[in-house]
Amino acid sequence: MQSLKKHFLPLFIFTALFSCTSLLHVYHPDGSPWAAPDFDKTGLISFSKNLEKPGQLKPPLPKSATKPYLLALENSTEQTIKNIKAFSEIDTSSADSIVKHICANAKSDREKAEALWKFVIKKVKHWYPVTGDNECHDPVKLINIYGYGLCDDSARALAGLWQTAGLKSRSRGLGGHVVPEVYYDNEWHVYDPDHRVFYSKQDGTVAGIEYLADHPEIIENTKDPTGYNSKKMANLYATKENNNPTHGITLGHKLLFDLIPGEVWTRFKTSNLGHIKKIYPKSPDPKSYSNCIFVHSFKPRLSQHKRLPQNIVNFKRAGWLSKYLKPSDPSKEATIIYDKKFPFVVVSASVTLELVSKHGDNVVAVFLSRGKEKETKIGEIKGKFKGEKTFDIPKPLINGRYHYKLTIKAKSLKARHLKLRDFQIKTICQSSPSTFPNIDKNNSKLSVFFDNAEISTTKGNLVLHYYWGRN
């Protein structure tokens, strides 16, 4: 597979500290494939470790390392590893886990409210949102996937975290601005995450919207951290007729994912592989965003396993060193099913097939379905063919979604007339740099948790790969 090797050549990684040699599909942050010879040119420092059970580890930070580059998890086992999450300082996989960490040392409701407000303003920047619906109102999505939005996004996300912490909360529209309020000590208090400000009364307590509407001078005398005109902001509060409640709170998303046998997940600290842009298609690109990639393929891992996973039906390994797949029973259709739920929003996806078809009646086709929708044919290879072909899934079919089902269907009158040398299903998702699991001089702990109590090392491992830039 000359051309496929050129674009998706596995990277051999050797880490003397753990005597761990592994194979991994890796890409540069700009989306270009990362071939093995590039490794010496990148100047990166790598760390690899086989994870036999969930828990916390401390990767040794090399002295010459500068900043984190990427994190990858590779399932080399013959079982699906479920509900994976990876984080460093704070577990942001759910609203509950965020609140548990951020409010751990809070001694009062005010301390809880302010700790969560500080967390949101640290993780979320002001920028054009991706949609006009509730997509960015869920705090887990806003913080982990996007990291940017307008005032209503950060306001409702913060209100959701307050509610998770057991505090009564709401968000209010001011006729041009949206802010959240939290209830403690028998009154409402407004903390503006978009403008990174709150307004104090003379007794030191934080004012609410109703109080500020009657005392706009408090706002006028408070410098806005974003540079916005304080008199204009005071006028938004003072015009009471349009100070109305906004829609409810959106909660429930969790940043957990499964890896089926042979699948690899790579998350970049920074990258530019694409982002979601729906409501403002002509808006500038976000100042800061990143991506992660899921790759499911036959090589290198599945070709080494004793048995194929359950999503590969009516295929069997063949050839020297099991180097390709062929139909087990030519009278039946052979299929590869990739039915995936993603915790990160999907930006784009593609399927690459490398095969040898020796008969004019052979057909290999790729289909996409979403939920109960009818299958859509993405493309097909008919008749005699030798080489590789990539099918890009049309963006309108998957862009902005969190689930799709891809099916590769193969039909050949005789098994020896069809050799599927490799398949690679690549899904690019959007992620926020602000929650990338940093391992640097300020943090030495990395946590990787999953449902499997323990992984049998005789049948592979969940392999962790981490890269830093070099001084």
Secondary structure, 3 states (H helix, E strand, C coil): CHHHHHHHCCEEEEECCCCEEEEECCECCCCCECCHHHHHHHCCEEEEEEECCCEEECCCCCCCEEEEEEEEEEECCCCCEEEEEEECCCCCCCHHHHHHHHCCCCCCHHHHHHHHHHHHHHHCEECCCCCCCCHHHCHHHHHHHHCEECHHHHHHHHHHHHHHCCCEEEEEECCCCEEEEEEECCEEEEEECCCCEECECCCCCECCHHHHHHCCHHHHCCCCCCCCCHHHHHHHHHCHHHCEECCCCCCCCCCCEEECCCEEEEEECCCCCCCCCCCCCCCCCCCCCEEEEEEEECCCCCCCCCCCCCCEECEEEECHHHCEEEECCCCCCEEEEEEEECCCCEEEEEEEEEEEECCCCCEEEEEEECCCCCCEEEEEEECCEEEEEEEECCHHHHCCCCEEEEEEEEECCCHHHEEEEEEEEEEEEEECHHHCCCCECCECCEEEECCCCCCCHHHCCEEEEEEEEEC
